[in-house]
Amino acid sequence: MRKDLAELLKAALTLPPEGRAALADSLLESLDQEADESAEQAWVDEIQKRLREIDTRGIAMIPWHEAERRLWAKVPSK
């Protein structure tokens, strides 16, 4: 298998720049499609969970400027 990949890479590197770019784009797109289906559902589930928590537990919301202040306070200074 490793030898096949090396041969495939060698052949791909002989392509002109446009061909290499198209191949790279196609490969990356194929990875995105695999990851996006499960990631998208995970985000939907997380959003629904958080909305339920806000609705049922009375979680206190804070203004963005306060959240931003708290986040910046956690950043270590150099």
Secondary structure by P-SEA (a helix, b strand, c coil): caaaaaaaaaaaaaccaaaaaaaaaaaaaaaaaaaaaaaaaaaaaaaaaaaaaaaccccccccaaaaaaaaaaacccc
